[in-house]
């Protein structure tokens, strides 16, 4: 090949460009490695607490017109949240179902006031899936411990019965920092054996107990 002054002049420039490209590649590799190290903690043990209102959507024909169908509803869940797989965990809580109060009821034993309060304690295995960075879907199945507290003639009697059921929830949250988030949750509880549906609207708080 014939000698070319232009090629000779471009040699130092090519060497410099090669060094720059090499340096850029090293920086990129180091940056990616650092990001991967920072993002490697994808598994989380997540504690979620939620509180708000619980509404019973039962057919009104099954309860008196003056029955109260809304009250306080809370839930607590512990969830293992991996990077790609479905989240899995356990949920419990305290859900208002209904309350009936009557005064000056006349019976064969005399006049009295009566009160009947029904509440549900969910004991559910739940599964979750992120459909967006800030939106998650949850589904659960298990049992609801139905607690009925009846009062009459100054005596209180409490009964408890387990009933199978399902739940589904939509959770929207905003991250406060790397460990916690605050949001809102809509949940539908279907207590199949009693044929009752509870709807809860709650504020939720998420806290990462452990990440690895």
N, C-alpha and C positions, 0 to 999 in steps of 0.2 A: 504494500500500500504506500502511495506517495505521501511525503510529509506535508502536512497542512498546518499553516500558522494558526488558522482559526481553531482547529482541534487542539493545538498546543495551548492556546490562550484559554480555552474552555475547560481544560483539565482541572486547574485549581478550583474553578467555579463548581464543577461537578463533584469534586471531593468535598467542598464545603456544603453543597446541597445534600450529599449523602450523609454527612455528619449531622446536619440539621434534621433530616428525616429520621435518622437513627435516634437522635435525642427525643424527637417528638414521639416515636414509637415507645421508647423507654418510659416517657412521662405518661403516655396513655396506658401502658401496661401497669405501671405503678398505681395510677388513679383508679383503674378498673379493679385491681386487686384490693385497694383500700375500700372501695365501695362495696365489693363483694364481702369483705370482712365485716363491714358495718351492717350489711344486709343479711348476713348469714344467720342472724338470730330471728328466724322466721317462725319458729314454734313458740307459742305463748300459752300460758295458763291464765285465763281471763276470768275475773270475777265481775259479775254484773248485778247491780241492784236497781230495781225499778219501783216506782210508786205513783199512784194516780187514782183514777176512778174505775170501778167495776160495775158494769151494767148487765142485768139479766134480761135477755131477749126472749124469755119464755112466753108462750101464748097466755094472754091475760085471762082467758077462760079457766085456766088451771089455778088461778090465785084470786083472792078477793080484790075488788077495785081499789081499796085503800092500802094494798100491800106496797111497801117500799121496795123498788127494784134496783136502786143504785146506791153505792157506798164505796168505801175505801178498798183498794186492791193493791197488793204489793207482791213482789217476786224477787228471788235471789237465785242466781245460777252460777255454776262453776263449769267452765268450758275449756277444753283443750283445742286450740286453734292452730293447726299446722299450716304450712305454706300453700300447698296445692289441694290437699284432700279436704273432705268434709269435716267441719268442726263437730265435736261430740262432747256431751256433758250431762249434767244433772240440774234439774230446776225444782224449786219448791216455792212456797209463798203463803199468802193469806188473802183469799178472794171473797168479797161480799156476794151473797146470792139473793136473799130477800129477807124482809122483816115484816111481821104482822103484829100490830098492837091494838088492843081493844080495852075499853074501860067500862065498868059497871055492867059486866056480863052476869046475867041471872042464871044460876044453875040450881039443881036440887040440893046442893050443899050450901047455897047462899050466893051473895053477890061478890064478884072479884074482878080484878083486872088480869088480862092475859097478855103474854108477849112470846113470840116465836121468832127466833133468829137463826138463819141458816147461812153457814159459811163453808168454803171449800179450801182444802189444803192440797195443792197439786204435788204429786211425787212422780216426776216425769223424766224419762230419758230423752234428751233433745239433740237434734242435729242442725247444723247451720251451714250456710253457704253465702259467701260474699258475691253480690252481683254488681257491686260498685265499690270504690274505695270507702264510701260513707254509707252504704246501704247493704244490709244483710237480711236474709230470709232464714227463719227457723221453723222447724217442725218437731213435735214431740208426741210421745205416747206413754201411757202408764196408767196410774190410778189417781183418783181424787178422793181424799178423806173428807166425807161430808159430815160436818158437825152441826147438830141441831141443839139449840139451847132454848128450852121452854120454861116459862115462869107462870105460875098461877097459885093463888092462895098462899103467897109468900114463900113458895117452894120452887127451887130451880132444879131442873132435870136436864142433863146433857147426854146426848147419844151420838154415836159415831158409826159410820158405815163406809166401806171402801167401794168405789164405783170406777169402772174402766172409762177411759176417755182419751181424747186427742187434742192437740193444740197446733196452731199455726200463727206465726208472728212476722211482722215487718218492722225492722229497726233502722232508724236513720240517726247517725251520730256525727259529731264534729270533734276532731282530735284537739285536746287542750295542750298536750305535750306528747312525748314519746311513750308515756305510760298510761295516760288516762284520756277518756273521751266522755262527752256529754251529749245526750240526744233525746229522742222520743220513740216510743214503741206502741204499735197497735197489735193486739193479740186477740185471737178467737179461741175460746176453750169450749170444746164440745164434750159434755159429760153424757156419754152414750146411753148408759143404763137408766139414767133419770130423764133422758131426752131434754136436757137443758143446755142452753148456750150462753156463755158469759163473754162479754166483750170488754176488754180493758184498754184504756188510753192512759199511758204512763210516761213520765219522764224517766230516763235511764242514765245510769252512770257506769262506765266501764273502767276497770283498773287492771293493768297487767301485773299479776303477782310474780310471774317468772317468765323469762324469755331465754331461748337458747338456739 
